[in-house]
Amino acid sequence: MSPARKSLRTIRSVGGTRLRLALVAFSVAFGAFVGQVHAAQPVLTRSEPLGVVRGETTQVVLHGSRLNDAREVLFDKPGLRVTEVKPIDAAKVEVTLEADADLVPGLYPIQVVTESGISNLRLIGVGAMPVVQEVEPNSDFDTAQKIELNTTIEGVIKFEDVDYFDVELAEGQTIHIEVEGLRLSFDYSNRIFDPYVAVLDSKQFELSESDDTALIQQDPLCSFTAPAAGTYKVMIRDSSFGGSDLAHYRMHVGTFPRPIAVVPAGGVPGDLITATLVHPTGDPESPLVTTSQLQLPSERSDAFPLVIQDDNGIAPSPNLIRVNDLPVTVDTEPNDDIKQGNVAVAPGAFCGVISSPGDVDCYSFECEQGKKYLVQVYARQILRSPLDSVINVYDPKFRSVAANDDQGRNPDSFLEFTAAEAGVYTVRITDRLSRGGPAFAYRLEVDTPRPKLTLDRRELYRDEPHGLSVPKGGAMAMMVTAKRENFGGELILDLPDLPAGVEALTYPMPAGRAEIPVLLVASEDAVGASSLVPMQARTVDESLDLTGPLQLRHRLVLGQNRVDMWGYDSSNLLVSVVEAAPFKIQLDQPRVPIVRNGSMELNVSIERNEGFEGAVSLATLYAPPGLAVNNGRQIPKDQTSITIPMTANGNAAIGNWPMILVATYDSGNGQSRIATNPIDLDIQDAVFKFEFPKVAGELDTPVALQLAVEVMREFVGEGEVELVGFPPGVSSPEPKQSVTPESETVTFPLVIAKDAKVGTHKTLNVVARVTSPDGVITQTQGTGEIRVDQPLPPKTDAPEAPKVEEAKAPPKPLSRLEQLRQMKAGS
């Protein structure tokens, strides 16, 4: 048995196939679904009215599409209940909604469940004041709609629209106007409703105005104190005079308390704290500052909703504070000098206010040598303070150790440092632009690294609503990701509170890996039911004793470049049993492994219900690293099976991997999906290693290619090597050769035709196969080279060269003495 096989763990049985998982992990390859049309999910666009009054029962019409088979409405927070659901048509469903009398005012998440799917999440308002609908004509100053104080107005700002309202105020009376505009929106196309509010006098002069407010995102909060008794106009419009039929708003107008800062911004669970509350008055230089006793919850909370109530009413939305076990030190002036910081302890939370332009706050705390410390500011995030923080850390000799401004798009500062020596260190905080004021609150936490774990769910396709629709008698799958901080180790997933008849098949998430598939299976007799599932992960290492919640981000408004501007964070996943698919689907378990540099085909078959003739598209939920899957395959409407090609590269991750395919089909109400049964895909190392020699031959001649073979590991079955990729005009009479575990070489005879293409060809490959009763293991390797040459011309005898007589040398000239001698001899 291979080492990979020895490390397997049996998880569960599905349809007779045992699932095993190697303690190695994988990465997601879910991009095949990106760009696909949306599934048969209902779409929720808005509610009418936009909100309800706590303690009352309200008839609410939900608008959207594909709502004709709506059966349930669920809320991610307690306190709201739907007692009746009556679909009107595909675009509307009427529900009877009850709100608890002590429900905290604010925005509450709502999702609709139909027989075919789960809608996107929207927010519905819950308030304490009576609701009045805007009545046209009120778009002119002189035709303002009269309203009473402490009223919530619901309306819509159409293109270039302006709405006016008359309100009577006594001299010195302060009112607050809080608008829910962007926070009620749902838009991914950068068509943002950006409301603007102003209070005007009888001469149409703006006495107070507000566009964006740090406390409530891009929605306005306008406060005004009347200088004299009389009628004042409240005006609301889009900040750029835009608007649309979807630019709906809820505007709270009243004398209710509306703190914009709470100091300290949190404390220890269960504590009763004395907090300073900063209330706007319309004059930024003269806010109303009060103190209040606040009871903190008994459990930790990263963003506890604190609601302020007094004799004038209750705030229409909460202030968020942090509740954890860090002891709190509250800012005490003077503390502007790094040598005279407030004495604090670390780990600890330092809470204060950058109270004026240029203000600086310093805190001093003991550090241990060699210990790491994390310094995190909470201001714009959680608290919704206008502060844009900058922090610096100094050592015991007041030398700079570290500094930070922003964390990417997050303006809140964060840094970490390791104390080089023991002693008193100092952290300094101020505003990046040297601004300040009573609302510039912060909570600065100094802590040591602690293990932390959170989960998330990957989208199957872009902008998919968070929810899992499980077809009756079928299954659906999702990818779950884990973020480990300051620890490692194997994780186990838990999915409690599933709908009746639904079971979860989960796998251990190995150490060092961050993703795992989860399969939910609904029984044949599962009734249509839904539940909010608080999925968690826990560590296998009991010494850590750590659990991590789900953190789902429901994006509601996207700005330019799809920047997440507004959304809702949930720790629950909505799971619902929906109508059965019109077919059964089966993914066959491979009986042999896929090897590195190898290939395989997965067999998928469906059993169609009578009357269903549609095509079924297939794509993998994920692919292990190094594995490529053809996600463009489709079972045509006249067929019941297909094969899915897969290839593994030379670095494919060795081990056993649960593989799941997702089938998409037209349900008549949009695209619906169902998951196959999981299979256990075994990825192993290559069986062979080949070395190609360089081969050359002339046209119309035979040559031989001798391939060096290295058998990397033992194999069972018949081995065969096939030479493929011949260039034009080159062939082999025996392209397949046997190979055994003892083989060292394999020789292929080649024939080069007369008309073969001359040149160097790097196209040769070998396909190795090991055939056994269980199937065929296929491995491919290349690239071999063959050079095809023109034949050399034949040799012939050279003609005999003609003889050339040597030229006689001219006679040597005689000297004068020799000439006289010859003359004398001849006389």
LINPE-V298330 format. One record per backbone hydrogen bond with DSSP energy under -0.5 kcal/mol. NH is the residue of the N-H (numbers start at 1). CO is the residue of the C=O. If there is no record, write none. Layout:
# LINPE-V298330
<<NH/CO> <NH/CO>>
This chain:
# LINPE-V298330
<<6/2> <7/3> <7/4> <8/5> <9/21> <11/19> <14/17> <17/14> <18/16> <19/12> <21/9> <22/656> <24/22> <26/515> <33/30> <34/31> <36/33> <40/671> <41/39> <43/65> <45/43> <45/63> <46/63> <48/61> <52/125> <54/127> <55/99> <56/53> <58/97> <60/58> <60/95> <61/48> <62/60> <62/93> <63/46> <63/61> <64/91> <65/43> <67/90> <70/67> <71/113> <72/113> <74/111> <76/109> <80/77> <81/98> <83/81> <83/96> <84/96> <86/94> <88/92> <89/92> <92/89> <93/62> <94/86> <95/60> <96/84> <97/58> <97/95> <98/81> <99/56> <100/79> <103/100> <106/126> <108/124> <110/122> <111/74> <113/72> <114/117> <115/69> <119/112> <120/42> <122/110> <124/108> <125/50> <126/106> <127/52> <130/150> <132/152> <134/154> <143/140> <144/141> <145/164> <147/166> <150/253> <151/253> <152/130> <153/151> <153/251> <154/132> <155/249> <157/247> <158/156> <160/242> <161/158> <161/242> <163/236> <164/138> <165/234> <166/145> <167/232> <169/230> <172/226> <173/170> <175/224> <176/254> <177/222> <178/176> <178/252> <179/220> <180/250> <181/179> <184/181> <185/182> <187/556> <190/558> <192/190> <194/192> <195/193> <196/237> <197/210> <198/235> <199/208> <200/233> <201/205> <204/201> <207/199> <207/205> <208/199> <210/197> <213/217> <213/219> <216/213> <217/214> <219/216> <222/177> <224/175> <226/173> <226/224> <230/169> <232/167> <233/200> <234/165> <235/198> <235/233> <236/163> <237/196> <238/161> <239/194> <241/238> <244/157> <247/244> <248/246> <249/155> <250/180> <251/153> <252/178> <252/250> <253/151> <253/251> <254/176> <254/252> <260/278> <261/278> <263/276> <266/264> <267/322> <270/297> <271/268> <273/271> <273/294> <275/273> <275/292> <276/263> <277/290> <278/261> <279/277> <279/288> <280/258> <284/282> <286/283> <288/279> <289/287> <290/277> <290/288> <292/275> <294/273> <294/292> <296/271> <296/294> <301/323> <304/321> <306/304> <306/319> <307/305> <308/306> <310/313> <313/310> <315/308> <319/306> <321/304> <322/265> <323/301> <324/267> <329/349> <331/351> <340/337> <341/338> <342/362> <344/364> <347/446> <348/446> <349/327> <350/444> <351/329> <351/349> <352/442> <354/440> <355/353> <358/434> <359/356> <361/429> <362/335> <363/427> <364/342> <365/425> <367/423> <370/419> <371/368> <373/417> <374/447> <375/415> <376/374> <376/445> <377/413> <378/443> <379/377> <383/381> <384/379> <385/379> <389/387> <390/430> <391/404> <392/428> <393/402> <394/426> <395/399> <398/395> <401/393> <402/393> <404/391> <407/410> <408/406> <410/407> <411/409> <415/375> <417/373> <419/371> <419/417> <420/418> <423/367> <425/365> <425/423> <426/394> <427/363> <428/392> <429/361> <430/390> <431/359> <432/388> <434/431> <437/354> <440/437> <441/439> <442/352> <443/378> <444/350> <445/376> <445/443> <446/348> <446/444> <447/374> <447/445> <452/485> <454/483> <455/549> <456/481> <458/479> <464/461> <467/465> <468/574> <469/467> <470/468> <470/576> <471/469> <472/578> <473/523> <474/471> <476/520> <478/518> <480/516> <481/456> <482/514> <483/454> <484/482> <485/452> <491/509> <492/538> <494/536> <502/499> <503/521> <505/519> <506/504> <509/491> <510/508> <513/510> <516/480> <518/478> <519/505> <520/476> <521/503> <522/474> <523/501> <526/523> <529/527> <531/575> <533/531> <533/573> <534/532> <535/533> <536/494> <537/548> <538/492> <539/546> <540/490> <542/540> <544/541> <545/541> <548/537> <549/453> <550/535> <550/571> <551/455> <552/570> <554/552> <554/568> <555/553> <556/566> <557/566> <558/187> <559/563> <562/559> <563/560> <565/557> <565/563> <566/557> <568/554> <570/552> <573/533> <575/531> <575/573> <576/468> <577/529> <578/470> <578/576> <579/115> <584/607> <586/605> <588/586> <588/603> <590/588> <594/682> <596/684> <597/648> <598/595> <599/778> <600/646> <602/644> <604/602> <604/642> <605/586> <606/640> <607/584> <608/606> <609/582> <612/609> <613/611> <616/635> <617/664> <618/633> <619/662> <621/660> <623/27> <627/624> <628/647> <630/645> <631/629> <633/630> <635/616> <636/634> <639/636> <642/604> <644/602> <645/643> <646/600> <647/628> <648/598> <649/626> <652/649> <653/625> <655/683> <657/681> <659/657> <659/679> <662/619> <663/674> <664/617> <665/672> <667/665> <667/670> <669/670> <671/38> <672/665> <672/670> <674/663> <675/475> <676/661> <679/659> <681/657> <681/679> <682/680> <683/655> <683/681> <684/594> <684/682> <689/710> <691/708> <695/693> <695/785> <697/787> <699/789> <700/752> <700/753> <701/698> <701/752> <703/750> <705/748> <706/704> <707/705> <707/746> <708/691> <709/744> <710/689> <712/687> <712/710> <713/687> <718/771> <719/717> <719/739> <720/769> <721/737> <722/767> <723/735> <724/722> <724/765> <730/727> <731/751> <734/749> <735/732> <737/721> <739/719> <743/740> <746/707> <748/705> <750/703> <751/731> <752/701> <753/729> <753/751> <756/753> <757/728> <759/788> <761/786> <764/784> <765/724> <766/781> <767/722> <768/766> <768/779> <769/720> <770/777> <771/718> <771/769> <772/770> <772/775> <775/772> <777/770> <778/599> <778/776> <779/768> <780/597> <781/766> <783/764> <784/764> <785/693> <786/761> <787/695> <788/759> <788/786> <789/697> <789/787> <805/803> <819/815> <820/816> <821/817> <822/818> <823/819> <824/820> <825/821> <826/822> <827/823> <827/824>>
